[in-house]
């Protein structure tokens, strides 16, 4: 178990450039083009409506972007077409179809020599490592944390054996870090709301499931990066009882400072406190406040000449960069304060690499798919993308290297050599990027770097 009180002290000291032992070089990323990421949704009960394949929320897909960021084309999953920005990969547009922190800073207080520091890595508990693993990102989309009784889907605490088997399989194939989504959308009873749509607390089996996830991670000897929210949460509010679920949009909550404060106090803080209360809390390695928030944003970027945000207002309740940044900053303060673990934001593309430079994150996280790589190559030196002050983790990329024209081993090896701080492939449960036929490649890289890829 990690020493969390000590870790808080490391966090306060690790602000500018040196980690345990030899210190850390700076990494960064910025730039990008239109198109879609590669997320998919989970499974649900037969007969439910909606889908969330690797195309966009309603069919926008991983289309080929233009030089200015406009994308079009056919998604890798269900749906075709493209939105003006290419569009996000949909992760849940409807009910299911079927069932010490960042490295860098002042001199460290670490007293023991790090056996195998990866100098560009993210520092956790005086270990500088290449954060290596995979996205789960769910076993059942929108049900892992809180459960979905109306879809007959249990949370983690009600499907322990299945989840443990998944985690053990990941570990057997070289995975150290598992990126795992908590509330991709505000489905059903997972979060309690008042009559005005304000969150008033965690619901369902949320707390039991968070504790179960950490316990199972400990049994499987893997570490977890919890992702609190996703752009999917900004789909417009809908109510469809008794056959469906009431789904509250995050958009109006995030856009209003008072309502956002309730979200932080009544949702973010209890999640962090639940993690901190676990005897296996050391398995919660890092936080990701929100997955690909750019798809739910509108208007100009605040920093660095990044292109404007052009989320689809016909589907999402869009917010400004300033409002989304406030969500990230306010969440980060609570998450770090309660647990001492480092915090990131899962940016959709290096296109918006500057977007979270003022969001009080401990390391940057960017996602890479073919539509991004066509215009902003993954193997370009990070210094050319304009971020050199914090580690950069590649938080998503296709495990089968679809539309990337490069092998898994070369891609990850290049990231390692360029100075990225980690690589988490997509994903365990997305059949468009099948884990079963590509997990040996994940293991092979871990076997080549058995110490640097293991916290």
C-alpha positions, 0 to 999 in steps of 0.5 A, a space after each residue: 500500500 502506498 504512503 498517501 500522506 507522504 505522497 501529498 508532501 511529494 506533490 507539493 514539492 514536485 512542481 517544476 522539474 526534478 523527480 526522485 533521483 535524476 529528475 525529469 525532462 519536460 514533455 508536451 503536446 499541442 496541435 491537431 485536426 478534425 475527426 473522431 477518437 475511437 471510443 465505444 460504448 458498452 453492452 446493455 439489454 436486448 431491445 434498447 435503443 441507441 448505439 455508441 460505436 466508434 463513429 460519432 455520437 450519432 454517426 459522426 466518425 473517424 473521418 479524414 480531417 481537412 487541414 483546418 480541422 473539418 472532418 468527414 467520412 465513415 466511422 469505424 463503428 456504427 454510423 457514417 458521416 462527419 461533423 464539421 470537426 470530424 466529431 467524437 467517437 460515440 461512447 453512449 448516445 442512448 440506451 445500450 444495444 444489448 445487455 508524489 504526482 507529476 514529475 518535475 519540480 523542486 528537489 524530491 524528498 525521496 530517500 530511497 534510490 529509484 531502481 529504474 527511473 524513466 526520466 520522462 515519466 509520471 512520478 508516483 510514490 518516488 517512482 518515475 515510470 512509463 505509465 503503461 497499460 490499457 483502457 478498460 474503460 468499462 465492462 458495462 457502459 454506464 453501469 460499472 459504478 452504480 449499477 443499472 437495475 432497469 437494464 439488469 446490470 450490476 455494478 462492479 460489486 455485483 460482478 466481481 468474478 467477471 471483473 477480476 478475470 478481466 483484470 487478471 488477463 490484463 495483468 498477465 499480458 503486461 498491463 500495469 495501469 487500467 484507465 477506468 470510467 466512472 460516470 460517462 453519463 448521468 444515467 439512472 440512479 447512480 447520482 441522486 438529483 433534486 427536482 431541478 437537476 442538481 446533483 445531491 449525492 452518489 446513488 445506487 451502488 456507486 460507493 460499493 463499486 468504487 471500493 470493489 474496483 480497488 479491491 479487485 485491482 489489488 487482487 490482480 496487481 494492477 493500478 487504476 486511473 479513474 476517469 470521472 466524467 466524459 463528453 458523453 455526459 453533455 448529451 441533452 437531458 432526456 427522461 424516458 421512464 419506465 422503459 428507459 432512464 432519466 439522463 441529466 445533462 452535465 452542460 447546464 451544471 458545468 456552465 453555472 458556477 453555483 451548480 458546478 460547486 454542488 457537483 464538486 461537493 456532492 459527486 467529486 468529493 465523495 468519490 475521492 473520499 471513498 477512494 481515500 477510505 479504501 484499504 486498497 487506495 494505493 491502487 488508485 494511481 491517478 485521476 482523469 477528470 473528464 474524457 475528451 471534453 473538447 467535443 462538448 465545448 464551443 467557442 475560442 480556445 483561451 490559450 496557445 493559438 489552439 483552434 476553436 471548439 466546435 461541439 455539436 449543439 444539436 446533440 450536446 449542451 455545450 460549454 465554453 473553454 473557461 467553464 470546462 477549465 473551471 470544472 477541471 481546476 475545481 475537481 483537481 483541487 478536491 481530488 488531489 486534496 483528498 487522495 494525494 494522487 496526480 490529476 490529468 484531463 483526457 484531451 481528445 487530440 494533441 490538436 488542443 494540446 494547450 487547452 489544459 495548461 492552466 487547469 492545475 493538472 499534474 500531467 498532460 494526457 492526449 489521445 491519438 487516432 488516424 485522423 489526428 496522426 494524418 496531420 499531427 504525427 505521433 512521432 513528432 518531437 514533443 517540443 514542437 507541439 509547445 508543451 515542455 513543462 509536464 509529462 505527457 501520457 498517450 491516454 488512448 490509441 488503437 490497440 490494433 493500430 487501425 488507420 495508423 500505418 504503424 505497428 503497435 511495437 513501433 508506435 509504443 517504442 517511439 513514444 518511449 524514445 521520444 519522451 512520452 510519459 506513458 501509453 494506454 491503448 484502446 481498449 478491452 471491451 471495444 470489439 472494433 479494437 479487439 484486445 484478444 488478438 492484440 494483447 500479446 503485443 501489449 505483453 511483448 513491450 512490457 517484457 522488454 521493459 519490465 521495470 520501467 513499466 511497473 509502478 
